[in-house]
Each structure stands twice: as structure tokens, then as C-alpha cells.
């Protein structure tokens, strides 16, 4: 019998390839904990999915309705008509039409492609917003799945956004907010998913398009720059040229063509006063009223992560190393969330602001 034992192996030594009983028990415990944690997520996802269908019917109804549903839609429609007929949408406010063109040019230009003598109405611009909304849902799923490799959280993320009051309100309107958010998330996804150098370049170009859709859409590129400055500074050499050169170049070209009115309308005339006396009431009405449980759940989740890190730092670090993408994307989603939330909540104090500033933090 001894002759059949391979050389260098003791007949009494256990086979290292077979899991020990302790490892099997640990694996069984981990599976039970995972199922226990997944159960409330599954229940929440099912409830949110049941609440979602009416939103789709509302969006389809809005796309088929030709007239205004919101006061700003008429202004964007007029800008689209002006561009379609070759007129500037940034004119001195001392002359006709005596209005501030406070929207970046990309969305009105896209809207102008959907209207004309034979296409009267807001169906085309709203169709752009509908497509942007669908793209946002897909991107939220993809971004969360790329970070977690888990299906349920990836489904829950877009569902939470879709059933929010802000999405329900703004997704049916021809407004710039959701198209800008869609392009921003596309840039973030490119930054995370594509090979580091080309991902940075593609993300930079997409972030430029986002800024020319809504001039305040700058939190995502700032988050990417912070992440690269910490973890991968060489990548900045690819990102910054593709972001700054077309961005600043496009700005100076349009500003020159409009005799400086582009800067005045989008920047100077948009600097409204901040009313801090009403700000706490706005937070109570818009954030705490609709999202008190979201806020509590977020705080508890962060607290649980902090406790887990302090309690078993070595184990948690090893899990993070196995599950996280390479260093060039580390922390970018969290940084983006913090920046977008800080900006969105602060912007609610601006005179004339609306809850659309909360769309980006919600996503």
C-alpha cells in the first residue's frame, strides 16, 4: 500500500483541497446572514416595483400632450424656436424679449431638432427627457452592480430614484435636469468601467456635454478629480485635457459669438441671493417630509460600516480588496454623493430655487 502513496505525501496528512468542517460551518453561516440581509432588500424592491408602473403611464401621457405642463417648458420651447430659426437665445436684457436665458444651450438645441413648422408642441422635447429617464435607470443599475456584483441592491437603487417625488414631478417635463443627470451618470460610468486612460478621456468629454446641458453639473468631474488626485494622479493627465480644452473652448466660442451675453446669462444673472431664514423650513418640507426614513437608513448604514471596520478591520479590509474595482475608481461614487448632496441642499436656499436641485443627490 505504501508504494501507492505519492512521493512527499504522508498517508496520515489531510487533503488541503477539501474544506474543513469549520470552514463549511462558516460558509453556511455566511450564506444564512446573506439571505437574512437580502430578505428586506427583496421586500423593498417588490414594494417599489409595485409603485412604479403608474409613473410610466404618466410619462407616456405627458409625451403625447402638446401643451405646457410647467411654466418653464414654454420658455425652453421658445428658446428651441429661436435656435431653429437662427436667432440667439442670449441677448441683452435691455432689448426684446427682456428675458434672462439661464439655460445652457445643449438641451434647447436638441429640442429645436424636434420642432418646426410641421411639428408644433412639446412632445419632442419631452421625448428627450423620457429617453434620459430610461438611461438614468439603466446607468444606476449598472453603476451599483459594478461596485457590488449583487443583483438586489442594483435593482433597488434605480427603483428608489424612480418612486421619488422629484423624479415623478420632473420626468414628465421638458426641463434640463434629467438630461444633464443622464449625461453625468454616463460620464461616471465611463470613468469607472472603461480602461483607466480612455475612461478618463471619455468621461471628460461626457462631463463637458453635461455642463453644456446644465451649467451646475460639475460635481461628478470634481469627484473624479479628487479620486484621481488621491489614487491615480497620472490619470489626471488624460482627464483634464479632454475636460478643460473642449469645455473652456466651447465656452469662449459661444461667449464670443454672443458678445459676452453667454457668460452674463448663465453665470452673472444666475447668482441669486440666498435666503437662509427659510432654509431650515425648506429642508423640513422637501427632505425630512419625503425622505426621513431614507435619511435614517443612510445614517444607520454608515454607522454599521464604521462599526464593522472598527470591530473586524482585517476581515473587512480583505473583503473590500476582493470586491472593489482597481484604485483608479476607488471612492469616486462616495465623493460624488457627498459633493452633490452638499451642493443640492445648499442650493435650496437660493431665491427662486426648486426641488429639482435634489434630483442629483437622490440618484
PyMOL commands that set and color helices and strands:
alter all, ss='L'
color gray80, all
select helices_A, chain A and resi 2-4+21-64+71-84+105-112+123-148+151-162+165-170+176-193+196-211+219-231+233-257+261-266+268-270+276-311+313-323+327-329+332-347+355-362
alter helices_A, ss='H'
color red, helices_A
deselect
rebuild
show_as cartoon
